[in-house]
Amino acid sequence: MSDTTNLSARAKQYSPRDPDVATCWSLIVRAIDVGWLDSDELRELISHLRDRRDFGVEELLFAHVGERLRVSFLDDKASCSPAAMIAALTAVAAPNSDGA
């Protein structure tokens, strides 16, 4: 099974409890499914968010807006807590990854 397939399976199995994170999460799952976010980019994304830097790949964008994180996939947008999103992303990062 490829790394992207494993990442997709982990992302689909993960279920954020926070409703705002769950809405953002659905956009991330879609981006993984179309091949816009792989394990390497996931680690890079986590690093950017920890440093409060915006991140984009293809038409998947993460932007800090005030105290919130806006996630955009194509024309769909949602926002959530940056810390909660970092926790969710770290939870699905490769099992042998240190999350950074």
ZIZINOR-V587715 format. One line per field, one symbol per residue. phi: phi as a letter, one per 20 degrees, with the letter a starting at -180 (. if undefined). psi: psi as a letter, one per 20 degrees, with the letter a starting at -180 (. if undefined). burial: 1 if it has 16 or more other C-alpha atoms within 10 Angstrom, else 0. A space follows every 50 residues. Layout:
# ZIZINOR-V587715
phi=???
psi=???
burial=???
This chain:
# ZIZINOR-V587715
phi=.fffffffffffffcfffffffffffffgffffenecdffffffggffff eldfbbblddcccecmeddedccleecbcbfgfffgfffffdgggeeend
psi=prghggggggghhpnphphghgghhhhggghghijioagghggggggghh jkqrqqpckoqoppocjrppppocjqqrqapgghggggghhiqphjqjj.
burial=00010011011101010000111111111111100111100110111110 00001100011111000011111000011111011101110111000010
